[in-house]
Amino acid sequence: MEVESPNLPISQSPHLPISLFLATLLLLLAAWPVRAQFSGNIDIAFTAPTDTLTVGDPVPLTLSVTYPADYRLTIPTLPKAWGDFEVRRQTEPETVPNPDGTQTTTQTIEVTLFAVGTFQTPPWRLTLRDATGKTMERAVPQVSLTVQSVLKEGDAQLRDIKPQAELPVPPVWPWVAAGLALAALLAWLGWRIARRLRRRIRPPAPVVPQPLFDPRPPHEIALAELARIEALDLPGQGRHKEYYTLVGDCLRRYLEGAYHIPAMDMTTAEIGRALRHTPLPPEHARRFTDLFAAADLVKFARLVPPLEEARAFIPQARDVILLTRPAPLPEAAGAVPLEAAA
């Protein structure tokens, strides 16, 4: 006897629901978010040097992330008020390569707490991106900290504020002594500078106006000029160069008037050669050149002679003028003196 199996429609086939389930599962896997496609080990550590502190103590929390070298890590900036914590400082991340081809990024986050109890850091996440641009987020482990009170158990009594600490005050007298010494030094330096300036800047010797023509003989003019210079007492004022210059010029003008030698335009050696052609005895001519040589040492070699030696220079010049003054001219025959005519 043959049994014929009934012809069932396709929609009633027992294998159709399984096929539909597999097809739906494949579609879901294809549409799974990109974050599930990351490969590589990612290690995140968030640690504190201690888990016990007192109110207000700063605690540096260290974040350490190890990840593949071709990944890019983004660490968010935490707000100042971070849950129960106060973020005081968040350093710049530092990344170093590892021998196994990974790299490690570290960052220090300094926080503090102002309440007593046990607290956990708020949840927060890091973002990583691989070489293809796909991103993922990873949660940072939480850190628990316990804040202990500085008061002893059962101690609720208020106490007075402690007085200010007394710092040792250094003695004042060394500063006063140093200030007086400095003031004395500055005063001494000022006196020295002023004295030097007074020596350099002195009023010129008074100039006596001379007539355009002086009828007196040259030796009388020279003797009068020496008397004027002597009255100034320039050596007593330390004005040696000016003193020797005036006396030397007086002798040169005397030689010009008495012996017609242009001595004002000559050097000492030239004057000595010119005196050889005058009726002056050699010893008198030598006295002129000796006086001019002494004046040259003061004027050009900056020699400062002793005071008595300097004051004796004018008497020496006066003596040589009196020794070398020309004899008066004889009166013409028949001339009548002015006194007799009167």
C-alpha positions in Angstrom: 0.0 0.0 0.0 1.5 3.3 -1.0 1.2 6.4 1.2 1.3 9.6 -0.7 2.7 12.6 1.0 0.5 15.7 0.8 1.8 18.6 -1.3 2.5 21.4 1.2 2.7 25.0 0.1 6.2 26.8 0.2 5.1 29.2 2.9 4.5 26.2 5.2 8.0 24.7 4.8 9.6 24.0 8.2 13.1 25.4 7.0 11.9 28.9 6.1 12.0 30.5 9.6 15.6 29.4 10.1 16.7 31.0 6.8 15.0 34.2 7.8 16.7 34.3 11.2 20.2 33.8 9.7 19.6 36.5 7.1 18.5 38.9 9.8 21.6 38.1 12.0 23.9 38.8 9.1 22.3 42.1 8.5 22.7 43.1 12.1 26.4 42.1 12.1 27.0 44.2 9.0 25.3 47.2 10.6 27.2 46.9 13.9 28.8 50.2 15.0 32.4 50.9 13.9 33.6 51.0 17.5 33.3 47.2 17.7 35.8 46.7 14.9 38.9 48.0 16.9 41.8 45.7 17.3 44.8 46.0 19.6 45.2 46.1 23.4 44.4 49.3 25.2 45.4 49.6 28.9 44.1 52.5 31.0 45.3 53.1 34.5 44.2 56.0 36.9 46.0 56.0 40.2 46.7 58.1 43.3 49.8 58.1 45.4 47.6 57.7 48.5 44.0 56.9 49.3 43.9 58.8 52.6 44.2 62.6 53.0 42.9 65.5 55.1 40.7 68.4 54.0 42.3 70.6 51.4 45.3 68.4 50.7 46.3 68.4 47.0 46.5 64.9 45.5 48.1 64.3 42.1 46.2 61.6 40.1 48.1 59.9 37.4 46.4 58.9 34.1 48.4 56.3 32.1 47.1 55.0 28.7 49.0 52.4 26.6 47.7 51.9 23.1 48.9 51.0 19.5 51.4 53.5 18.0 49.1 54.2 15.0 46.2 55.3 17.3 45.5 58.9 18.3 44.3 59.6 21.9 42.1 62.5 23.0 41.9 63.4 26.7 39.1 65.8 27.6 39.8 68.9 29.8 38.1 68.4 33.1 36.1 71.3 34.7 37.3 73.0 37.8 34.3 71.7 39.8 34.5 68.0 39.0 31.8 66.3 41.0 32.9 66.5 44.7 36.5 67.2 43.6 38.1 70.5 42.7 40.6 70.3 39.8 43.6 72.5 40.6 45.8 71.6 37.7 45.8 69.4 34.6 49.2 69.0 32.9 49.9 68.6 29.3 49.9 64.9 28.1 53.3 63.3 27.5 53.7 60.4 25.1 56.6 58.0 24.9 57.1 55.0 22.6 57.4 51.4 24.0 59.7 48.6 22.7 56.7 46.5 21.8 55.3 48.9 19.2 52.8 50.6 21.5 53.0 54.0 23.1 52.1 55.3 26.5 50.5 58.7 27.3 50.6 60.0 30.8 48.9 63.1 32.4 48.8 64.4 36.0 45.5 65.8 37.3 45.9 67.5 40.7 42.6 67.5 42.7 41.6 68.3 46.3 38.5 67.7 48.5 37.0 70.0 51.1 34.7 67.5 52.9 35.2 64.5 55.1 34.3 61.1 53.9 35.0 58.6 51.0 34.7 59.9 47.5 35.1 58.4 44.0 36.2 60.3 40.9 33.3 61.0 38.5 33.1 58.7 35.4 34.8 60.0 32.3 35.9 58.6 29.0 38.8 58.9 26.6 38.5 58.9 22.8 40.8 57.0 20.5 41.1 57.0 16.7 42.9 54.4 14.5 44.8 55.0 11.3 41.6 54.5 9.2 39.8 57.3 11.1 37.5 55.0 13.1 36.9 56.2 16.7 36.0 54.5 20.0 35.6 55.5 23.6 37.0 53.9 26.7 36.0 54.5 30.3 38.6 55.6 32.8 38.8 53.6 36.0 37.5 55.5 39.1 39.7 56.3 42.0 38.5 56.3 45.6 39.9 58.7 48.2 39.1 59.0 51.9 39.2 62.4 53.6 39.9 62.2 57.3 39.2 65.0 59.8 42.1 66.7 61.6 40.0 66.7 64.8 40.2 63.9 67.2 37.1 61.7 67.8 34.7 63.5 70.1 36.6 66.8 70.0 34.1 69.5 69.2 35.4 72.3 71.3 36.3 75.5 69.6 39.7 77.0 70.3 41.1 80.4 70.0 43.1 81.4 66.9 46.8 80.9 67.4 48.8 84.2 67.6 50.9 85.2 64.7 54.4 83.7 64.5 57.1 86.0 65.6 60.0 86.2 63.1 63.4 87.3 64.3 64.1 90.9 63.5 67.7 91.6 62.4 69.5 94.4 64.2 69.3 97.8 62.6 72.6 99.3 63.6 74.6 97.5 60.8 72.4 99.2 58.3 72.7 102.6 59.9 76.5 102.2 60.1 76.7 101.2 56.5 74.5 104.1 55.4 76.6 106.6 57.3 79.8 105.1 55.8 78.3 105.3 52.3 77.2 108.9 52.9 80.7 109.9 54.1 82.3 108.2 51.1 80.0 110.0 48.7 80.7 113.3 50.4 84.5 112.7 50.1 84.2 111.8 46.5 82.1 114.9 45.8 84.7 117.1 47.5 87.5 115.6 45.5 85.6 116.1 42.2 84.7 119.7 43.1 88.3 120.4 44.0 89.6 119.0 40.8 87.0 121.0 38.8 88.0 124.2 40.5 91.6 123.6 39.6 90.7 123.0 35.9 88.1 125.8 35.6 89.7 129.0 37.0 88.9 132.5 35.9 91.6 133.9 33.6 94.1 136.4 35.0 92.8 139.9 34.8 94.1 141.6 31.6 95.2 145.1 32.0 94.4 147.1 28.8 97.6 148.3 27.2 97.8 151.5 25.3 98.4 151.3 21.5 101.7 153.0 22.0 103.7 153.1 25.2 106.5 155.7 25.1 108.3 154.1 28.0 111.6 152.2 27.4 111.2 148.4 26.9 112.9 147.6 30.3 110.5 149.9 32.2 107.5 148.3 30.5 108.9 144.8 31.3 109.6 145.7 34.9 106.1 147.1 35.4 104.6 143.9 33.8 106.6 141.7 36.1 105.4 143.7 39.1 101.8 143.2 38.0 102.3 139.4 37.6 104.0 139.2 40.9 101.0 140.8 42.6 98.7 138.1 41.3 100.5 135.4 43.3 99.6 132.7 40.8 102.0 130.1 42.3 100.2 130.4 45.6 97.0 129.4 43.8 98.6 126.4 42.0 98.4 128.2 38.6 102.1 127.5 37.6 101.6 127.1 33.9 99.8 130.4 33.6 102.5 132.1 35.8 105.4 130.9 33.8 103.7 131.7 30.5 103.1 135.3 31.5 106.7 135.8 32.7 108.1 134.2 29.6 106.0 136.3 27.3 107.1 139.4 29.2 110.8 138.6 28.6 110.1 137.9 24.9 108.4 141.3 24.4 111.4 142.9 26.2 113.8 141.3 23.7 111.6 142.4 20.8 111.5 146.0 22.0 115.1 146.3 23.2 117.0 144.2 20.6 114.5 143.9 17.8 114.3 140.0 18.0 110.9 138.6 17.0 111.0 136.4 20.1 107.2 135.9 20.4 107.3 133.8 17.2 110.5 131.9 18.1 111.4 128.8 20.1 113.9 128.8 22.9 116.6 127.4 20.7 115.9 130.0 18.0 116.0 132.8 20.5 119.4 131.5 21.7 120.8 131.6 18.2 119.4 135.1 17.6 121.0 136.5 20.8 124.4 135.6 19.4 124.0 138.5 16.9 123.3 141.1 19.6 125.8 143.1 21.7 124.8 141.0 24.8 127.6 139.2 26.5 127.3 135.4 26.2 126.7 134.9 29.9 123.7 137.3 29.8 122.3 135.6 26.7 122.6 132.3 28.5 120.6 133.6 31.4 117.7 134.4 29.0 117.8 130.9 27.5 117.9 129.3 30.9 114.8 131.2 32.0 113.0 130.2 28.8 114.0 126.6 29.2 112.6 126.6 32.8 109.3 128.0 31.5 109.1 125.4 28.8 109.4 122.6 31.4 106.4 123.9 33.3 104.4 124.7 30.2 105.0 121.6 28.1 106.4 118.9 30.5 103.9 119.8 33.2 106.6 120.2 35.8 105.4 121.6 39.1 108.2 123.4 40.8 108.3 124.1 44.6 106.5 127.2 45.7 109.6 129.1 46.7 111.4 128.2 43.4 108.4 129.4 41.4 108.2 132.7 43.3 111.9 133.3 42.7 111.4 133.1 38.9 110.3 136.8 38.7 113.3 138.2 40.6 115.5 136.2 38.3 113.7 137.7 35.2 113.9 141.2 36.8 117.7 140.8 37.3 118.4 139.8 33.7 116.3 142.7 32.4 118.3 145.2 34.6 121.6 143.7 33.4 120.7 143.8 29.7 118.8 147.1 29.4 120.2 149.3 26.7 122.2 152.4 27.7 120.2 155.6 27.2 120.9 157.5 24.0 123.2 160.6 24.4 121.4 163.9 24.2 122.0 165.9 21.0 124.3 168.9 21.2 122.5 172.1 22.1 119.5 170.3 23.3 117.8 171.9 26.3 116.2 169.7 28.9 112.5 170.1 29.3 112.9 171.1 32.9 115.3 173.9 32.0 113.1 175.1 29.2 110.3 175.4 31.6 
